[in-house]
Amino acid sequence: MAFVITSPCKDEKAAECVEVCPVECIEEGEDMYYIDPDICIDCGACEAVCPVEAIYHEDDVPDAEKEYIELNRKFFQS
């Protein structure tokens, strides 16, 4: 399991999450940040500092935001 960044981050990109991530698994995309699910250690540091509440544990992503689970994965497949 990993944390997932969802739509509130889109065009926001505050970056507090990047600063606190101990394993550097968060990368900047064109319009938002993404969490690499293969590197994320599930610590939750990013979730606690997100000013727009865009980060959820994969199991807790709201139904309306579920597409972001796959978007995060796909970002790191290229």
C-alpha positions in Angstrom: 0.0 0.0 0.0 1.0 3.6 -0.5 -0.3 7.1 -0.3 -1.9 8.7 -3.3 -2.1 12.4 -4.3 -5.5 13.4 -5.6 -7.2 16.3 -7.5 -6.8 19.1 -4.9 -3.1 19.1 -5.8 -3.8 19.7 -9.5 -2.4 23.1 -10.3 -1.6 23.7 -6.6 1.7 22.0 -6.2 2.5 23.5 -2.7 5.4 20.9 -2.3 5.4 20.6 1.5 5.0 16.9 0.9 8.2 16.7 -1.1 10.1 18.4 1.7 9.1 15.9 4.4 9.2 12.7 2.5 12.1 10.6 4.0 12.5 8.3 1.0 12.0 10.9 -1.8 9.2 9.1 -3.5 7.2 12.2 -4.5 7.9 13.6 -7.9 6.7 16.7 -9.7 4.5 16.1 -12.8 3.3 18.7 -15.3 0.3 19.9 -13.2 0.6 18.0 -9.9 2.8 15.8 -7.7 2.8 12.0 -7.7 3.8 9.4 -5.2 5.8 6.4 -6.4 3.9 3.4 -4.9 7.0 1.2 -5.2 9.1 3.5 -3.1 6.6 4.9 -0.6 7.1 3.4 2.9 3.6 4.3 4.1 4.9 6.7 6.8 2.1 9.4 6.4 4.5 12.4 6.7 3.2 13.8 3.4 -0.5 13.5 4.4 0.0 15.4 7.6 1.6 18.5 5.8 -0.5 18.8 2.7 -2.2 22.2 2.8 -5.0 21.2 0.4 -5.7 17.8 1.9 -5.0 16.0 -1.4 -3.1 13.0 0.0 -4.8 9.9 1.2 -3.7 6.4 2.1 -4.6 4.2 -0.9 -7.4 2.4 1.1 -8.9 5.8 2.1 -9.1 7.5 -1.3 -12.7 8.9 -1.7 -14.7 7.1 -4.4 -14.7 10.3 -6.6 -10.9 10.3 -6.5 -10.2 6.6 -7.2 -8.9 7.3 -10.7 -5.8 9.0 -9.0 -4.6 5.7 -7.7 -4.0 4.5 -11.2 -2.8 7.9 -12.4 -0.1 7.8 -9.7 1.0 4.4 -10.8 1.0 5.2 -14.5 3.2 8.3 -13.9 6.0 6.1 -12.8 5.6 3.5 -15.5 6.9 5.7 -18.3 
